[in-house]
Amino acid sequence: MNASLKSTIESGLVALLAAACCLWFLISAAQETEPLVPLIVLLSFGLAGCLAAHWAFMGIVVKRTGRPLLLWLPFVVILEPVGTAVLLALIASSEKDSALQASAQQPERF
């Protein structure tokens, strides 16, 4: 896997992790007896920003791998964590297949 693709995938996963943290704190803050409205609004903006960053990074990954953007990005957006996992599994398996084919085409030297 090339370095630019790997760093983009890592950035997308970090954005998803930050979104999960914002969601966790948002749920915790909303369950208090007197929830702080500014904290809930701030966490909601953080959650929205993290999800937008994750979708943007996954869109970049889809374009760099040559897959159709209009097919994969809605799949990732609608099925948020599962769609991302499926996309990353397909990318990893295609990288592994291409590496195996490249090594099979090279003649062995003794």
Salt bridges, closest charged atoms under 4 A:
GLU80 OE2 - HIS54 NE2 3.10
